[in-house]
Amino acid sequence: MKTSKTIWITGASSGIGEACAYLWAKEKANLILTATREERLKVVQEKCIQLGARCEVLPYDLSNLDGIDELTDRAIGLFGTIDTVFLNAGISQRSKTLDTAYSVDEKIMAVNFFAPVKIAKRLLPTMIVKGGGTVAVTSSISGKFGFPLRSTYASSKFALYGFFETVHAEYYDQNIRVVMVCPGRIRTNISYNALEADGSKHGQMDEGQDSGMPAEVAAEKIVRAINKRKPEVLVGGKELLMVYIKRFFPGLARKMVRKIKAT
């Protein structure tokens, strides 16, 4: 009898994480869902169970780095193993570099970079012992080039590429595969929850975000890429062209970024 794969998703209460959870639930996966909002997680959990999954929730604020080892151990214990972890949780920014309080820089880096790093370093040994696993990580096209009002956010996403591509290289022979998920403009609450210079919420949906790809459409591409263990998946619309402009015409890309009227 084939055993269902176990998938742990952070940032699972809305947006990309929620939409991916429903697709994996239809595949009868064992799901573990983590986010800060427990009540919202329970709503997602109920729907996942209705779709055919076994599903548990582990509410947690990933900015609290001290408890992440314990959180990861609890996640492993729920089904005895984790085959795939989707490190999707993240927080964005809407403030210029010199205006941004250092405490905001610290929180963004904690949630976006250090939390995924700590989870991976705790989880990888168990994956290696059982013969391998998949680590999927949500970066951003802002992890490909700097962007106005996103200095620390972009830095955290750049850092994810450096760390997890190294993990992929170091543990490939032990059947560890890393999937870098690189969204452009996806219609989620990320701009609404983004931090202003003083740490308060941005509290509004950016125009570009609101006109972006629906999270459900993005999730189909992301789940397919993670299931196939592809090294990278870019998801979005015409804004993804900037990734290729930066790669082949870096001077032009720098000029374009300077002219962006970011919100």
Buried (B, 14 or more C-beta within 10 A) or exposed (E): EEEBBBBBBBBBBBBBBBBBBBBBBEBBBBBBBBBBBEEBBBEBBEBBEEBEBBBBBBBBBBBEEEEBEEBBEBBBEBBEBBBBBBBBBBBBBBBEEEEBBEEBBEBBBBBBBBBBBBBBBBBBEBBBEEEBBBBBBBBBBBBBBBBBBBBBBBBBBBBBBEBBBEBBEEBEEEBBBBBBBBBBBBBBBBBBBBBBBEEEEBEEBBEBBEEBBEBBBBBBBBBEBBBEBBEEBBBBEEBBEBBEBBEEEEEEBEEBBEEEEEE
